[in-house]
């Protein structure tokens, strides 16, 4: 039996509310059949060692600093901490949160400047 999703939904819902996902529509559906090992395709899709040189537009949303999306590392970054404080002051949950059972984590990551 699958675990109860309700606690996760309650936690994540405030993160998504500003984006009005309930008003979105599917604009396009595509199916790609990869003639390859699915694990390698997935890994290639998720790694970004080459992104800074080849995809600078992606790096604006994908911090290269591995501490940027963890609790202590991001909180010690003055720019991230300032963004979190501002967002939370206007009602947007932002700070790093790790579920008590460690099954999920949430954080609102600011776009990086100067890229």
C-alpha positions in Angstrom: 0.0 0.0 0.0 1.3 3.4 -0.9 2.0 5.9 1.9 -0.5 8.7 2.6 0.2 11.6 0.2 -2.0 14.1 2.2 0.8 15.4 4.5 3.1 16.0 1.5 0.3 17.8 -0.4 -0.5 20.0 2.5 3.2 21.0 2.8 3.8 21.6 -0.9 0.6 23.3 -1.8 1.6 26.8 -0.5 4.8 26.6 -2.7 2.7 26.1 -5.8 -0.2 28.5 -5.1 1.4 31.6 -6.5 1.9 29.8 -9.8 -1.9 29.1 -10.2 -1.3 25.5 -11.4 -5.1 24.9 -11.1 -5.5 27.2 -14.1 -2.9 25.6 -16.3 -3.6 23.5 -19.4 -1.5 21.0 -21.3 -0.2 22.8 -24.4 1.7 20.0 -26.0 2.3 16.3 -25.5 5.2 14.5 -27.0 6.5 10.9 -26.7 10.2 10.2 -27.2 11.3 6.6 -27.5 15.0 6.3 -26.6 16.9 3.4 -28.1 19.2 3.3 -25.0 19.5 2.2 -21.5 16.9 4.2 -19.5 19.2 4.6 -16.5 21.9 6.3 -18.7 19.3 8.5 -20.4 17.9 9.6 -17.0 21.4 10.2 -15.6 22.4 12.2 -18.7 19.2 14.3 -18.3 19.9 15.1 -14.6 23.6 15.7 -14.6 24.8 19.2 -15.3 28.6 19.2 -15.2 28.8 20.7 -18.6 26.0 23.3 -18.1 28.1 26.3 -17.2 29.9 26.2 -20.5 27.2 24.9 -22.8 23.8 26.0 -21.2 24.4 29.3 -19.4 20.7 30.1 -19.5 19.9 26.9 -17.6 22.5 27.8 -14.9 20.4 30.8 -13.9 18.0 28.3 -12.2 20.4 25.5 -11.4 23.0 26.6 -8.8 26.5 25.1 -9.3 27.2 25.4 -5.6 26.2 22.1 -4.0 25.3 23.9 -0.8 22.8 26.2 -2.5 19.9 23.7 -2.0 20.6 22.3 1.4 19.5 23.8 4.6 22.7 25.2 6.3 24.6 26.0 3.1 21.8 28.0 1.6 20.9 29.7 4.9 24.5 30.9 5.3 24.5 32.6 1.8 23.5 36.2 2.4 21.7 36.6 -0.9 19.7 33.5 -0.5 18.8 34.3 3.1 17.7 37.8 2.1 15.5 36.3 -0.7 14.0 33.8 1.7 13.3 36.5 4.3 11.6 38.7 1.7 9.5 35.9 0.2 8.4 34.6 3.6 7.4 38.1 4.7 4.9 38.2 1.8 3.6 34.7 2.6 5.7 32.5 0.3 7.2 29.5 2.1 10.8 29.4 1.0 13.3 28.1 3.5 14.8 24.6 3.2 12.5 22.0 4.8 13.4 18.3 5.1 10.4 16.0 6.0 10.7 14.3 9.4 10.9 11.0 7.7 13.4 12.3 5.1 11.2 11.3 2.2 11.0 14.8 0.6 12.5 18.2 0.9 11.4 21.6 -0.3 13.1 24.9 -0.9 12.4 28.0 -3.0 15.7 28.7 -4.9 16.2 32.2 -6.2 17.4 32.8 -9.7 21.1 33.5 -9.7 22.3 37.0 -10.6 24.9 38.1 -13.1 24.6 35.2 -15.5 
